[in-house]
Amino acid sequence: MQYGFVLPAGDARAAAELAHIAESEGWDGFFMWEPIWGIDPWVGLAAAAMRTERIRLGTMLTPLPIRKPWKLAAETATLDNLSGGRVILSVGLGAAYDTGFANFGEEIDRKIRAEKMDEGLEILTGLWRGQPFAFSGKHYHLQPTDFRLPPPPVQQPRIPIWVVGAYPRRKSMNRALRYDGLIPMIFDAENKIVQATPELMKEVSAYVRRERQDSRPYDLIWEGITPGTDRAAAAAIVQPWAEAGVTWWMEAMWEVNDPRQVIERVRLGPPQR
């Protein structure tokens, strides 16, 4: 299992400093939230790239349907080159009512956002090839051009993409399985979101192994909070998730507003023995 830390709040300067500390304390990844409006994570992650050498860098997560996919392709490819190939892109439909899509005139219909998600992913991977690329879909239309084509990402065949998948909804899961990792949302028979458990995650992991048509490594991502002051207790929290098939544990202190607590948790290192 690998361990990532999600910065709950903070500007680019804070991101650079915390990523540097996280790398020195043994974390494997440093991630930033991408809100509809607020601190730009790609600026923060660029600053983090300049202070680090090994740690993976990414978002947790990017609401792709409200981003211009060509702009996101440029940002991610630029950061991947800057960092020497350390970017991970996490994408989802976005929690429209929780993060204010309507306030900014963005689409709140989940079906339309899902359509834009599929098209956006195709455009991203097409533009990352560093060659003239054309696309014609329901929501996006691109004409091929070779005008000042930017360099492709360092990572090939693409920057790893983690996709939110609604389990056991086949269409949503099939989308996630086409890429490089799954951030699961689990629904019950009444179509309500349920709290994941290691037992449910085993079921999700088995589904991934059964349905995925690709032999390349595939990540299963989950998040939570562990007590950094007690390594044994932290490891005990994470271990059942690792046994269930989770490959990345995200330490996500979403409710913590005190930056001193965030820094302290990063300094205490990942939840492993």
Secondary structure, DSSP 8 states (H G I E B T S, - for coil): -EEEEEE-S--HHHHHHHHHHHHHTT-SEEEE---SSSS-HHHHHHHHHHT-SSSEEEES-EEGGGS-HHHHHHHHHHHHHHHTS-EEEEEE---TTTTTTGGGT----HHHHHHHHHHHHHHHHHHTTSS---EE-SS-EE----TT-----SSSS---EEEEEEET-HHHHHHHHTSSEEEEEEB-TTS-B----HHHHHHHHHHHHHH----S--EEEEEE---TT-HHHHHHHHHHHHHTT--EEEEE-TT---HHHHHHHHHT--S--
